[in-house]
Amino acid sequence: MAFTLTIDCGGGGIKGSVLDEAGTMRAHPIRVPTPYPLPPDLFVKTLVALAEQLPNADRVTVGMPGMIRHGVVVATPHYVTRSGPRTKVDPELLEAWRGFDARTALAEEFGLPTLVLNDAEVHGAGVVAGTGCELVLTLGTGLGCALFDGGELAPHLEMSQAPVRWGMSYDTYIGEHERRRLGDALWSRRVRNVIEGFRPVFLWDRVYLGGGNSRLITAAQLARMGDDVVVVPNTAGIVGGVRAWTLGQR
């Protein structure tokens, strides 16, 4: 039986566990705050230190925010900032992260086969049914997005960085900072408006809402979204680490 170390990297925290082939956790998840400033070498050291507190594994799955292509970071929104989300971007960090081969660096440090994907893609791997067009949106520090067609992962789209209104991106418009400012009721209305705005763009068969804030959407707004919108557990960001190895990619 192969065991998978899965690490879910967010803007505010990094958590991980080890799972068996059925997706059952062998250890209680461990979470550490995301350190800032966060150059790539500290990112790697943080993940290795977290893994040392968990049982041994045979392979590694890492989900992280941003545009990740074939394990290489094209852009990441939070880790290039000086003190965390919504703080100033550090030009040196921006340059350090651009083109960083995270998969190779982590594989060398762990000495194990390693898969690095966008965090919403790993999350989606844990929940999609594998039929039709399925959209996964994660609500946390910002907005994560992953699209699946017949269980195959479509090319990643950084919807979080698209402008929405008032000069805001989706990342900020329905991110954690705005949720705290508005309160859950008004924030939930914003989430529903985003879902309805995306509907004619993706024409999905089903939408999965995950991430730590998905459980804060009010029942009234969730009911108005329709039966094709489903809230899923945040643990999918870890559980999906096993199924991520079997994903096809278009």
Contacts in CASP RR format, 6 or more apart in sequence:
PFRMAT RR
TARGET T0000
AUTHOR 0000-0000-0000
METHOD contacts of the structure
MODEL  1
MAFTLTIDCGGGGIKGSVLDEAGTMRAHPIRVPTPYPLPPDLFVKTLVAL
AEQLPNADRVTVGMPGMIRHGVVVATPHYVTRSGPRTKVDPELLEAWRGF
DARTALAEEFGLPTLVLNDAEVHGAGVVAGTGCELVLTLGTGLGCALFDG
GELAPHLEMSQAPVRWGMSYDTYIGEHERRRLGDALWSRRVRNVIEGFRP
VFLWDRVYLGGGNSRLITAAQLARMGDDVVVVPNTAGIVGGVRAWTLGQR
1 20 0 8 1.000
1 21 0 8 1.000
2 21 0 8 1.000
2 58 0 8 1.000
2 59 0 8 1.000
3 18 0 8 1.000
3 19 0 8 1.000
3 20 0 8 1.000
3 21 0 8 1.000
3 26 0 8 1.000
3 55 0 8 1.000
3 56 0 8 1.000
3 57 0 8 1.000
3 58 0 8 1.000
3 59 0 8 1.000
4 18 0 8 1.000
4 19 0 8 1.000
4 23 0 8 1.000
4 57 0 8 1.000
4 58 0 8 1.000
4 59 0 8 1.000
4 60 0 8 1.000
4 61 0 8 1.000
4 241 0 8 1.000
4 242 0 8 1.000
4 245 0 8 1.000
5 16 0 8 1.000
5 17 0 8 1.000
5 18 0 8 1.000
5 51 0 8 1.000
5 54 0 8 1.000
5 57 0 8 1.000
5 59 0 8 1.000
5 60 0 8 1.000
5 61 0 8 1.000
5 110 0 8 1.000
5 112 0 8 1.000
6 16 0 8 1.000
6 17 0 8 1.000
6 18 0 8 1.000
6 19 0 8 1.000
6 60 0 8 1.000
6 61 0 8 1.000
6 62 0 8 1.000
6 122 0 8 1.000
6 237 0 8 1.000
6 238 0 8 1.000
6 239 0 8 1.000
6 240 0 8 1.000
6 241 0 8 1.000
6 242 0 8 1.000
7 14 0 8 1.000
7 15 0 8 1.000
7 16 0 8 1.000
7 47 0 8 1.000
7 50 0 8 1.000
7 51 0 8 1.000
7 60 0 8 1.000
7 61 0 8 1.000
7 62 0 8 1.000
7 63 0 8 1.000
8 14 0 8 1.000
8 15 0 8 1.000
8 16 0 8 1.000
8 63 0 8 1.000
8 119 0 8 1.000
8 122 0 8 1.000
8 123 0 8 1.000
8 237 0 8 1.000
8 238 0 8 1.000
9 34 0 8 1.000
9 43 0 8 1.000
9 47 0 8 1.000
9 62 0 8 1.000
9 63 0 8 1.000
9 64 0 8 1.000
9 65 0 8 1.000
9 119 0 8 1.000
10 34 0 8 1.000
10 64 0 8 1.000
10 65 0 8 1.000
10 78 0 8 1.000
10 119 0 8 1.000
10 141 0 8 1.000
11 34 0 8 1.000
11 65 0 8 1.000
11 78 0 8 1.000
11 79 0 8 1.000
11 84 0 8 1.000
11 85 0 8 1.000
11 141 0 8 1.000
12 33 0 8 1.000
12 34 0 8 1.000
12 78 0 8 1.000
12 84 0 8 1.000
12 85 0 8 1.000
12 141 0 8 1.000
13 31 0 8 1.000
13 32 0 8 1.000
13 33 0 8 1.000
13 34 0 8 1.000
14 31 0 8 1.000
14 32 0 8 1.000
14 33 0 8 1.000
14 34 0 8 1.000
14 46 0 8 1.000
14 47 0 8 1.000
14 50 0 8 1.000
15 29 0 8 1.000
15 30 0 8 1.000
15 31 0 8 1.000
15 32 0 8 1.000
15 238 0 8 1.000
16 29 0 8 1.000
16 30 0 8 1.000
16 31 0 8 1.000
16 50 0 8 1.000
16 54 0 8 1.000
16 238 0 8 1.000
17 25 0 8 1.000
17 26 0 8 1.000
17 27 0 8 1.000
17 28 0 8 1.000
17 29 0 8 1.000
17 30 0 8 1.000
17 54 0 8 1.000
17 238 0 8 1.000
18 25 0 8 1.000
18 26 0 8 1.000
18 27 0 8 1.000
18 54 0 8 1.000
18 55 0 8 1.000
18 56 0 8 1.000
18 57 0 8 1.000
19 25 0 8 1.000
19 26 0 8 1.000
19 238 0 8 1.000
19 239 0 8 1.000
19 241 0 8 1.000
19 242 0 8 1.000
20 26 0 8 1.000
20 242 0 8 1.000
21 242 0 8 1.000
22 242 0 8 1.000
23 239 0 8 1.000
23 240 0 8 1.000
23 242 0 8 1.000
23 243 0 8 1.000
25 238 0 8 1.000
25 239 0 8 1.000
26 55 0 8 1.000
27 54 0 8 1.000
27 55 0 8 1.000
29 235 0 8 1.000
29 238 0 8 1.000
30 50 0 8 1.000
30 53 0 8 1.000
30 54 0 8 1.000
32 46 0 8 1.000
32 49 0 8 1.000
32 50 0 8 1.000
34 46 0 8 1.000
34 78 0 8 1.000
34 79 0 8 1.000
34 84 0 8 1.000
35 42 0 8 1.000
35 46 0 8 1.000
36 81 0 8 1.000
36 82 0 8 1.000
36 83 0 8 1.000
36 84 0 8 1.000
36 87 0 8 1.000
37 81 0 8 1.000
37 82 0 8 1.000
37 83 0 8 1.000
37 90 0 8 1.000
37 93 0 8 1.000
38 46 0 8 1.000
38 79 0 8 1.000
38 84 0 8 1.000
38 93 0 8 1.000
39 93 0 8 1.000
39 96 0 8 1.000
39 97 0 8 1.000
40 73 0 8 1.000
40 96 0 8 1.000
40 97 0 8 1.000
40 100 0 8 1.000
40 102 0 8 1.000
40 105 0 8 1.000
43 79 0 8 1.000
43 102 0 8 1.000
44 105 0 8 1.000
44 106 0 8 1.000
44 109 0 8 1.000
47 62 0 8 1.000
47 106 0 8 1.000
47 109 0 8 1.000
48 109 0 8 1.000
48 110 0 8 1.000
51 57 0 8 1.000
51 60 0 8 1.000
51 110 0 8 1.000
57 112 0 8 1.000
58 112 0 8 1.000
58 113 0 8 1.000
59 112 0 8 1.000
59 113 0 8 1.000
59 114 0 8 1.000
59 115 0 8 1.000
59 245 0 8 1.000
60 106 0 8 1.000
60 107 0 8 1.000
60 110 0 8 1.000
60 112 0 8 1.000
60 113 0 8 1.000
60 114 0 8 1.000
60 115 0 8 1.000
61 114 0 8 1.000
61 115 0 8 1.000
61 117 0 8 1.000
61 122 0 8 1.000
61 240 0 8 1.000
61 241 0 8 1.000
61 242 0 8 1.000
61 244 0 8 1.000
61 245 0 8 1.000
62 102 0 8 1.000
62 106 0 8 1.000
62 114 0 8 1.000
62 115 0 8 1.000
62 116 0 8 1.000
62 117 0 8 1.000
62 122 0 8 1.000
63 116 0 8 1.000
63 117 0 8 1.000
63 118 0 8 1.000
63 119 0 8 1.000
63 121 0 8 1.000
63 122 0 8 1.000
63 237 0 8 1.000
64 73 0 8 1.000
64 76 0 8 1.000
64 79 0 8 1.000
64 102 0 8 1.000
64 116 0 8 1.000
64 117 0 8 1.000
64 118 0 8 1.000
64 119 0 8 1.000
65 76 0 8 1.000
65 77 0 8 1.000
65 78 0 8 1.000
65 79 0 8 1.000
65 118 0 8 1.000
65 119 0 8 1.000
65 141 0 8 1.000
65 144 0 8 1.000
66 73 0 8 1.000
66 74 0 8 1.000
66 75 0 8 1.000
66 76 0 8 1.000
66 77 0 8 1.000
66 118 0 8 1.000
66 119 0 8 1.000
66 158 0 8 1.000
66 160 0 8 1.000
67 73 0 8 1.000
67 74 0 8 1.000
67 75 0 8 1.000
67 76 0 8 1.000
67 118 0 8 1.000
67 156 0 8 1.000
67 158 0 8 1.000
68 74 0 8 1.000
68 102 0 8 1.000
68 116 0 8 1.000
68 117 0 8 1.000
68 118 0 8 1.000
68 156 0 8 1.000
69 156 0 8 1.000
70 103 0 8 1.000
71 101 0 8 1.000
71 102 0 8 1.000
71 103 0 8 1.000
71 104 0 8 1.000
71 115 0 8 1.000
71 116 0 8 1.000
71 117 0 8 1.000
72 99 0 8 1.000
72 100 0 8 1.000
72 101 0 8 1.000
72 102 0 8 1.000
72 103 0 8 1.000
73 97 0 8 1.000
73 98 0 8 1.000
73 99 0 8 1.000
73 100 0 8 1.000
73 101 0 8 1.000
73 102 0 8 1.000
74 98 0 8 1.000
74 99 0 8 1.000
75 97 0 8 1.000
75 98 0 8 1.000
75 158 0 8 1.000
76 97 0 8 1.000
77 85 0 8 1.000
77 160 0 8 1.000
77 161 0 8 1.000
77 171 0 8 1.000
78 84 0 8 1.000
78 85 0 8 1.000
78 141 0 8 1.000
79 93 0 8 1.000
79 97 0 8 1.000
80 89 0 8 1.000
80 90 0 8 1.000
80 93 0 8 1.000
80 94 0 8 1.000
80 97 0 8 1.000
81 87 0 8 1.000
81 88 0 8 1.000
81 89 0 8 1.000
81 90 0 8 1.000
81 93 0 8 1.000
82 88 0 8 1.000
82 89 0 8 1.000
82 90 0 8 1.000
82 93 0 8 1.000
85 141 0 8 1.000
85 142 0 8 1.000
85 176 0 8 1.000
85 177 0 8 1.000
86 172 0 8 1.000
86 177 0 8 1.000
102 116 0 8 1.000
103 114 0 8 1.000
103 115 0 8 1.000
103 116 0 8 1.000
106 114 0 8 1.000
106 116 0 8 1.000
107 113 0 8 1.000
107 114 0 8 1.000
115 241 0 8 1.000
115 244 0 8 1.000
115 245 0 8 1.000
117 244 0 8 1.000
118 144 0 8 1.000
118 146 0 8 1.000
118 156 0 8 1.000
119 138 0 8 1.000
119 144 0 8 1.000
119 237 0 8 1.000
120 136 0 8 1.000
120 137 0 8 1.000
120 138 0 8 1.000
120 144 0 8 1.000
120 145 0 8 1.000
120 146 0 8 1.000
121 136 0 8 1.000
121 146 0 8 1.000
121 153 0 8 1.000
121 156 0 8 1.000
121 244 0 8 1.000
121 247 0 8 1.000
122 237 0 8 1.000
122 240 0 8 1.000
122 241 0 8 1.000
122 244 0 8 1.000
123 136 0 8 1.000
123 138 0 8 1.000
123 146 0 8 1.000
123 210 0 8 1.000
123 211 0 8 1.000
123 236 0 8 1.000
123 237 0 8 1.000
123 240 0 8 1.000
124 136 0 8 1.000
124 146 0 8 1.000
124 148 0 8 1.000
124 208 0 8 1.000
124 236 0 8 1.000
124 237 0 8 1.000
124 240 0 8 1.000
125 153 0 8 1.000
125 240 0 8 1.000
125 241 0 8 1.000
125 243 0 8 1.000
125 244 0 8 1.000
125 247 0 8 1.000
126 236 0 8 1.000
126 237 0 8 1.000
126 239 0 8 1.000
126 240 0 8 1.000
126 241 0 8 1.000
126 243 0 8 1.000
126 244 0 8 1.000
127 136 0 8 1.000
127 208 0 8 1.000
127 210 0 8 1.000
127 232 0 8 1.000
127 236 0 8 1.000
127 240 0 8 1.000
128 134 0 8 1.000
128 136 0 8 1.000
128 148 0 8 1.000
128 151 0 8 1.000
128 208 0 8 1.000
129 151 0 8 1.000
129 206 0 8 1.000
130 148 0 8 1.000
130 150 0 8 1.000
130 151 0 8 1.000
131 150 0 8 1.000
131 151 0 8 1.000
131 205 0 8 1.000
132 148 0 8 1.000
132 149 0 8 1.000
132 150 0 8 1.000
132 151 0 8 1.000
132 205 0 8 1.000
132 206 0 8 1.000
133 147 0 8 1.000
133 148 0 8 1.000
133 149 0 8 1.000
133 150 0 8 1.000
133 202 0 8 1.000
133 203 0 8 1.000
133 204 0 8 1.000
133 205 0 8 1.000
133 206 0 8 1.000
134 147 0 8 1.000
134 148 0 8 1.000
134 149 0 8 1.000
134 150 0 8 1.000
134 151 0 8 1.000
134 204 0 8 1.000
134 205 0 8 1.000
134 206 0 8 1.000
134 207 0 8 1.000
134 208 0 8 1.000
135 145 0 8 1.000
135 146 0 8 1.000
135 147 0 8 1.000
135 148 0 8 1.000
135 198 0 8 1.000
135 202 0 8 1.000
135 204 0 8 1.000
135 206 0 8 1.000
135 207 0 8 1.000
135 208 0 8 1.000
136 144 0 8 1.000
136 145 0 8 1.000
136 146 0 8 1.000
136 147 0 8 1.000
136 148 0 8 1.000
136 207 0 8 1.000
136 208 0 8 1.000
136 210 0 8 1.000
137 143 0 8 1.000
137 144 0 8 1.000
137 145 0 8 1.000
137 195 0 8 1.000
137 207 0 8 1.000
137 208 0 8 1.000
137 209 0 8 1.000
137 210 0 8 1.000
138 144 0 8 1.000
138 145 0 8 1.000
138 209 0 8 1.000
138 210 0 8 1.000
138 211 0 8 1.000
138 212 0 8 1.000
138 214 0 8 1.000
139 174 0 8 1.000
139 175 0 8 1.000
139 191 0 8 1.000
139 209 0 8 1.000
139 210 0 8 1.000
139 211 0 8 1.000
139 212 0 8 1.000
139 213 0 8 1.000
139 214 0 8 1.000
139 217 0 8 1.000
140 175 0 8 1.000
140 176 0 8 1.000
140 211 0 8 1.000
140 212 0 8 1.000
140 213 0 8 1.000
141 175 0 8 1.000
141 176 0 8 1.000
142 160 0 8 1.000
142 170 0 8 1.000
142 171 0 8 1.000
142 172 0 8 1.000
142 174 0 8 1.000
142 175 0 8 1.000
142 176 0 8 1.000
143 159 0 8 1.000
143 160 0 8 1.000
143 170 0 8 1.000
143 171 0 8 1.000
143 173 0 8 1.000
143 174 0 8 1.000
143 175 0 8 1.000
143 194 0 8 1.000
144 159 0 8 1.000
144 160 0 8 1.000
145 156 0 8 1.000
145 157 0 8 1.000
145 158 0 8 1.000
145 159 0 8 1.000
145 160 0 8 1.000
146 153 0 8 1.000
146 154 0 8 1.000
146 156 0 8 1.000
147 153 0 8 1.000
147 154 0 8 1.000
147 157 0 8 1.000
147 202 0 8 1.000
148 154 0 8 1.000
149 250 0 8 1.000
151 247 0 8 1.000
151 248 0 8 1.000
152 247 0 8 1.000
152 248 0 8 1.000
152 249 0 8 1.000
152 250 0 8 1.000
153 247 0 8 1.000
153 248 0 8 1.000
153 249 0 8 1.000
153 250 0 8 1.000
154 250 0 8 1.000
155 250 0 8 1.000
159 170 0 8 1.000
159 198 0 8 1.000
160 169 0 8 1.000
160 170 0 8 1.000
160 171 0 8 1.000
161 169 0 8 1.000
161 170 0 8 1.000
161 171 0 8 1.000
162 169 0 8 1.000
162 170 0 8 1.000
163 169 0 8 1.000
164 170 0 8 1.000
164 173 0 8 1.000
164 194 0 8 1.000
165 173 0 8 1.000
170 194 0 8 1.000
172 178 0 8 1.000
173 190 0 8 1.000
173 194 0 8 1.000
174 187 0 8 1.000
174 190 0 8 1.000
174 191 0 8 1.000
174 194 0 8 1.000
175 213 0 8 1.000
176 213 0 8 1.000
178 187 0 8 1.000
178 190 0 8 1.000
179 187 0 8 1.000
179 213 0 8 1.000
179 216 0 8 1.000
182 190 0 8 1.000
184 216 0 8 1.000
184 217 0 8 1.000
184 218 0 8 1.000
185 218 0 8 1.000
187 216 0 8 1.000
188 216 0 8 1.000
188 217 0 8 1.000
188 218 0 8 1.000
188 220 0 8 1.000
188 221 0 8 1.000
188 222 0 8 1.000
189 221 0 8 1.000
191 209 0 8 1.000
191 217 0 8 1.000
191 221 0 8 1.000
192 221 0 8 1.000
192 222 0 8 1.000
192 224 0 8 1.000
192 225 0 8 1.000
195 207 0 8 1.000
195 225 0 8 1.000
195 229 0 8 1.000
196 225 0 8 1.000
198 207 0 8 1.000
204 228 0 8 1.000
205 228 0 8 1.000
206 228 0 8 1.000
206 229 0 8 1.000
206 230 0 8 1.000
207 225 0 8 1.000
207 228 0 8 1.000
207 229 0 8 1.000
207 230 0 8 1.000
208 230 0 8 1.000
208 231 0 8 1.000
208 232 0 8 1.000
209 217 0 8 1.000
209 229 0 8 1.000
209 230 0 8 1.000
209 231 0 8 1.000
209 232 0 8 1.000
210 231 0 8 1.000
210 232 0 8 1.000
210 233 0 8 1.000
210 234 0 8 1.000
210 236 0 8 1.000
211 234 0 8 1.000
211 237 0 8 1.000
212 234 0 8 1.000
214 231 0 8 1.000
214 232 0 8 1.000
214 234 0 8 1.000
215 231 0 8 1.000
215 234 0 8 1.000
217 231 0 8 1.000
222 229 0 8 1.000
222 231 0 8 1.000
END
